[in-house]
Amino acid sequence: MAVDWKLVVDCADPLQLARFWARALGYEVEDNSVLIENLVGLGAVDVDDYTVVDGRKAWRLLAAVRHPDDPVEESSGTGLGRRILFQAVPESKQVKNRLHIDLHIGEEQREAEVRRLTELGARVRVRVEAHGSTHVTMADPEGNEFDVQ
């Protein structure tokens, strides 16, 4: 039986990183405002647990992005398909990622995509030509590495 999964990224600022990756991937930032409203009504969370972003309640310590074509659980706003969850942790990034995302853009569009991602807040780490392959290793605004192929 296949297992459902999501990629979880530890970070300092989940809301900022979710906005970056939503724009980078063409994904949508999940809207958890209905869930937060319900939990506030039950007394399970209070004003310290959420903030307001673009007029909607959002978790302070969690934010997720999802593929716009995938289904969503209406009662929570949680994506039920391809998604990345960003969670705040107290420690900063220390070493190179052991897991990273590859963006398959294509050779013809690679440089334009690198420029676009740089404008969004990413930075180029290294350009790699090895083993018959070419890609650009970049870092998101918090230093998490990813490749543009």
C-alpha positions as CSV (number, residue, x, y, z in Angstrom):
1,M,0.0,0.0,0.0
2,A,1.4,3.4,-1.0
3,V,1.9,6.0,1.8
4,D,0.7,9.6,1.8
5,W,3.5,12.0,2.7
6,K,4.5,15.7,2.9
7,L,7.9,17.3,3.0
8,V,8.6,19.1,6.3
9,V,11.2,21.9,6.4
10,D,12.5,23.2,9.7
11,C,12.9,27.0,9.5
12,A,13.0,30.3,11.4
13,D,10.1,32.0,9.6
14,P,7.5,29.6,8.2
15,L,5.3,32.3,6.7
16,Q,8.1,34.0,4.8
17,L,9.4,30.6,3.5
18,A,5.9,29.5,2.5
19,R,5.4,32.6,0.5
20,F,8.8,32.2,-1.2
21,W,8.2,28.5,-2.1
22,A,4.6,29.2,-3.2
23,R,5.9,31.7,-5.7
24,A,8.9,29.6,-6.7
25,L,6.8,26.5,-7.4
26,G,3.5,28.1,-8.6
27,Y,1.9,26.5,-5.5
28,E,-0.6,28.1,-3.1
29,V,-0.1,28.9,0.6
30,E,-2.6,26.8,2.5
31,D,-5.5,28.8,4.1
32,N,-6.0,27.3,7.6
33,S,-8.2,30.2,8.8
34,V,-11.4,28.0,9.1
35,L,-9.5,25.5,11.2
36,I,-8.0,28.2,13.4
37,E,-11.4,29.8,13.8
38,N,-12.9,26.5,14.9
39,L,-10.0,25.8,17.4
40,V,-10.3,29.4,18.8
41,G,-14.1,28.8,19.3
42,L,-13.3,25.6,21.2
43,G,-10.7,27.3,23.3
44,A,-8.0,25.0,22.0
45,V,-5.8,27.9,20.8
46,D,-5.5,31.5,21.6
47,V,-4.2,34.7,20.0
48,D,-0.5,33.8,20.7
49,D,-0.9,30.8,18.4
50,Y,-1.9,32.6,15.2
51,T,-1.4,35.9,13.3
52,V,-3.3,37.6,10.5
53,V,-1.9,37.5,7.0
54,D,-3.8,39.1,4.1
55,G,-6.9,39.3,6.2
56,R,-6.8,35.6,7.2
57,K,-5.7,33.9,10.3
58,A,-2.5,31.9,9.9
59,W,-0.4,29.8,12.3
60,R,2.6,31.6,13.7
61,L,4.8,28.5,13.8
62,L,3.5,26.5,10.8
63,A,2.8,27.3,7.2
64,A,2.3,25.0,4.2
65,V,2.2,25.2,0.4
66,R,0.2,22.9,-1.8
67,H,-0.1,22.2,-5.5
68,P,-3.1,24.2,-6.8
69,D,-4.6,21.2,-8.7
70,D,-4.6,18.9,-5.6
71,P,-7.7,18.4,-3.4
72,V,-8.1,20.3,-0.1
73,E,-9.8,19.2,3.1
74,E,-12.4,22.0,3.5
75,S,-12.6,21.8,7.3
76,S,-8.9,22.6,7.8
77,G,-7.6,24.0,4.5
78,T,-5.0,21.3,4.4
79,G,-3.8,20.1,1.0
80,L,-4.4,16.4,0.4
81,G,-1.6,16.0,-2.2
82,R,1.7,17.5,-3.0
83,R,2.6,19.8,-0.2
84,I,5.5,21.2,1.8
85,L,5.1,22.2,5.5
86,F,7.4,24.7,7.1
87,Q,7.7,24.6,10.8
88,A,9.5,27.0,13.1
89,V,12.3,25.5,15.2
90,P,14.6,27.4,17.6
91,E,17.9,26.3,16.1
92,S,19.3,27.8,12.9
93,K,20.4,25.8,9.9
94,Q,23.9,24.4,10.6
95,V,25.1,22.3,7.6
96,K,24.3,21.3,4.0
97,N,20.9,19.7,3.4
98,R,20.8,15.9,3.2
99,L,17.6,16.2,1.2
100,H,16.8,18.8,-1.4
101,I,14.3,19.8,-4.1
102,D,15.2,19.7,-7.8
103,L,13.2,22.0,-10.0
104,H,13.1,20.6,-13.5
105,I,12.9,23.7,-15.7
106,G,14.9,22.7,-18.8
107,E,18.1,24.0,-20.2
108,E,16.4,26.6,-22.4
109,Q,14.7,28.2,-19.4
110,R,17.2,27.6,-16.7
111,E,18.9,31.0,-16.6
112,A,15.6,32.9,-16.7
113,E,14.3,30.8,-13.8
114,V,17.5,31.4,-11.8
115,R,17.0,35.2,-12.3
116,R,13.4,34.9,-11.3
117,L,14.2,32.9,-8.2
118,T,17.0,35.4,-7.3
119,E,14.4,38.2,-7.5
120,L,12.2,36.2,-5.1
121,G,15.0,36.1,-2.5
122,A,17.0,33.0,-3.5
123,R,20.8,33.1,-4.2
124,V,23.1,31.1,-6.4
125,R,25.4,28.8,-4.5
126,V,27.2,27.1,-7.4
127,R,26.9,26.2,-11.0
128,V,27.6,22.5,-11.6
129,E,28.6,20.7,-14.8
130,A,29.4,17.1,-14.0
131,H,28.6,13.6,-15.2
132,G,26.9,14.9,-18.4
133,S,24.5,17.1,-16.4
134,T,24.3,20.8,-15.7
135,H,22.4,22.5,-12.9
136,V,22.5,25.5,-10.6
137,T,22.5,24.9,-6.9
138,M,20.6,27.7,-5.1
139,A,19.6,28.6,-1.6
140,D,16.2,29.8,-0.5
141,P,16.0,32.8,1.9
142,E,16.9,30.7,4.9
143,G,19.8,28.9,3.2
144,N,18.1,25.6,2.3
145,E,19.7,24.3,-0.9
146,F,17.8,23.3,-4.0
147,D,18.8,22.6,-7.6
148,V,17.5,24.2,-10.8
149,Q,17.9,21.7,-13.7
